[in-house]
């Protein structure tokens, strides 16, 4: 963890006490090029524990890449979900309304 100097702590306290509109941001240019940004890099959807029945060869294949087979399975399913696009969402909505 980074330690701040007394001067830095004083500056942080002074800025924290100011109203947002009173803070001078003129020396901090606005970021307008977001081309290198990664969407969802820090977003972590909530996890839900489930029980799945997988074919033994599929499970062996997932585990064959080492530790983290559940994360790997989640990534593969997320990729399939994204690839299905709108077609997959329509199918999901229909199955939910039928139940």
Secondary structure by P-SEA (a helix, b strand, c coil): cccccaaaaaaaaaaaaccccccccccccccccccccccccccccbbbbbbbbbcaaaaaaaacccccaaaaaaaaaaaaaaaacaaaaaaaaaaaaac
